[in-house]
Each structure stands twice: as structure tokens, then as C-alpha cells.
Amino acid sequence: MLITEEAVSRLLAPIECALNMLAHLLDIVRIYGNHLKAIASMIRHRLYRILLLLPHTAYTKRKFLVA
């Protein structure tokens, strides 16, 4: 494994914040305009790529709270 358990645990808090932001992106785009759609898509794509790189046990063991 290329990533240690400690590194994964340090990444989980920012990933949880990114998931919360992702849940609100549609409202942000709706309020501030369609010019943010490309940025929202890039954020979503980068977050999904990060989740793909992590071992699946890293985020299945922890319950994420998405508001």
C-alpha cells in the first residue's frame, strides 16, 4: 500500500468537508449563475478521483455526515 493509515485518517476530514460542499454546489450555481457550472464539475471530478485513489476501507469504515 502506498498510503499509510495515518495519511488516510488526515485526509478524511477535508474529504468530508468537500462532500458537504458538493451537496450544496447545485444551490450555489443556481444562486450565483451558470458560469460556475464548469468549476463545480471540476470540483466534483477531482473529489471523485481522490476517492478512487483511496482504499475503499478508508471511507467505508467512517460514517460521513453530509448536510
Secondary structure by P-SEA (a helix, b strand, c coil): ccccaaaaaaaaaaaaaaaaaaaaaaaaaaaccccaaaaaaaaaaaaaaaaaacccccccccccccc
